Amino acid sequence: MPPRSDVHYFGAGPAPLPTSVLERASQALLSYKDSGVGLCEISHRSGDANQILADAKAAMTTLLDIPEDYEILFLQGGGSGEFSAVVYHMVSLWVEKRRIRAQEDLTVAIADGKTEGPLEQKVFQRLKQEVDEELKLDYLVTGSWSLKASQEAARLVGAPHVNVALDARTENDGQFGIIPPESTWKLTARTREGGPGSAMVYFCDNETVDGVEFPSFPESLQACPEDAVDDDAPMVIADMSSNFISRKVDVSKYSVIFGGAQKNVGNAGVTIVIVKKSLLPPTANLAKPDLLRKLNLPVGPIVFDWPTIAKNNSLYNTLPIFDVWIAGQVMADLVQTCGSKKIAGQQEVSDEKAKLLYGTLDRYPQVYRVVPHQSVRSRMNICFRVAGGDEQKEKAFLAGAEKRGLMGLKGHRSVGGIRASNYNAVTLDSAKLLAKYLEDFAQGV
Ligand SMILES: Cc1ncc(COP(=O)(O)O)c(C=O)c1O
């Protein structure tokens, strides 16, 4: 069995964790804080568990400069669980906003004699029509995960309510690998432009399978000065499962950021949601389950209900505190090592490793072909083909890599090829060893 230090693991998730954190975890599993009781054995409602939760939130807030008007939630169900949770929540918000507006308008109309009651029935009729004709969820589909999220939305609310504003494959021979210009996106028109506006715009910041990352926050999703009230700004939801805490993010531009922990932050089992407080009660109102049912819209499981989770400080039901502790340790260590640079410090390292690997691949175009277009290459998941995708050559590449302790390089089963995941716990030394192997393989050494 090779020692851990001899193995350089580039798996896409679950992914490597810092050895120092795992060493501390092994102690904590046996006896947390020398209590004789292990971390997986303590109550999620104990003082220790509450402290673990508070510490993890504090480290995340420091690293990402999360503004005070955002709530951090920890849930289970993975990134896929949040594909559903965002739909439940954003649809419910949209419906309630429309219901309140209909009630206000119709109350006045009835008082003015312009229409006749009963009010409740009139409100429902108008709401039903608005849901049928105007409820839209916008998806930017740039890879396998945003595709899956859009499919889940269609499964929950029906395909007519899902507006795939962009399917990047249509511009790239049926394959993911580019992000077409924003001028080609077909976002639902925004309220102040005369259209109904969508309940949300969803994108996946980093597509793990396809190696496509948004280089920056999309221009067309920026709130404009004309968005006098928050209601008119686009509700932007981003899946950051695979590039969370790897670069600077202006959290204030997002309504919701979510991600499973098992790439950059921790182990599988816990999912992080950062949600604007104005989208939660008491500021925001959500549609009542009875109304949603009458409108043929879904009512989500309580464990995915963000207001319930927020109200209970993520402890509505048994939270895997060990997972939160791991994430907290990973982030606390980053707070220490990055110092005043915060997450920008980690970004420098991530960028350096990515530059090294892409630079090496680009030096041997006769051997390697990076799959995504240059402008959207992921800094986290470096996807490439060897010898034009020749099966035997790619097998030989992987076998040679394993001999040098370079593991986890096989591409996702849906696309094949090679994928080197460059998450935070992959050290610069590991990246250098991989770059050396890329050189040697290309030169036939
Ligand atoms: C970008 C992205 N989103 C969502 C998911 C789904 O996460 P989970 O397996 O935790 O449901 C993944 C999984 O790899 C992912 O990479």
The ligand as an SDF file (V2000), in Angstrom:
LIG
                    3D

 16 16  0  0  0  0  0  0  0  0999 V2000
  -21.4910   21.1140  -10.5570 C   0  0  0  0  0  0  0  0  0  0  0  0
  -22.2140   19.9990   -9.8820 C   0  0  0  0  0  0  0  0  0  0  0  0
  -23.4780   20.1950   -9.4990 N   0  0  0  0  0  0  0  0  0  0  0  0
  -24.1870   19.2390   -8.8970 C   0  0  0  0  0  0  0  0  0  0  0  0
  -23.6340   18.0040   -8.6510 C   0  0  0  0  0  0  0  0  0  0  0  0
  -24.4580   16.9430   -7.9840 C   0  0  0  0  0  0  0  0  0  0  0  0
  -24.0190   16.8130   -6.7000 O   0  0  0  0  0  0  0  0  0  0  0  0
  -24.4710   15.5660   -5.7780 P   0  0  0  0  0  0  0  0  0  0  0  0
  -23.8330   14.3530   -6.3240 O   0  0  0  0  0  0  0  0  0  0  0  0
  -23.9490   15.9960   -4.4340 O   0  0  0  0  0  0  0  0  0  0  0  0
  -25.9490   15.5240   -5.8170 O   0  0  0  0  0  0  0  0  0  0  0  0
  -22.3110   17.7530   -9.0070 C   0  0  0  0  0  0  0  0  0  0  0  0
  -21.6910   16.4370   -8.7310 C   0  0  0  0  0  0  0  0  0  0  0  0
  -20.6020   16.1390   -9.0750 O   0  0  0  0  0  0  0  0  0  0  0  0
  -21.5920   18.7870   -9.6460 C   0  0  0  0  0  0  0  0  0  0  0  0
  -20.3330   18.5790  -10.0170 O   0  0  0  0  0  0  0  0  0  0  0  0
  1  2  1  0
  2  3  1  0
  2 15  2  0
  3  4  2  0
  4  5  1  0
  5  6  1  0
  5 12  2  0
  6  7  1  0
  7  8  1  0
  8  9  2  0
  8 10  1  0
  8 11  1  0
 12 13  1  0
 12 15  1  0
 13 14  2  0
 15 16  1  0
M  END
$$$$
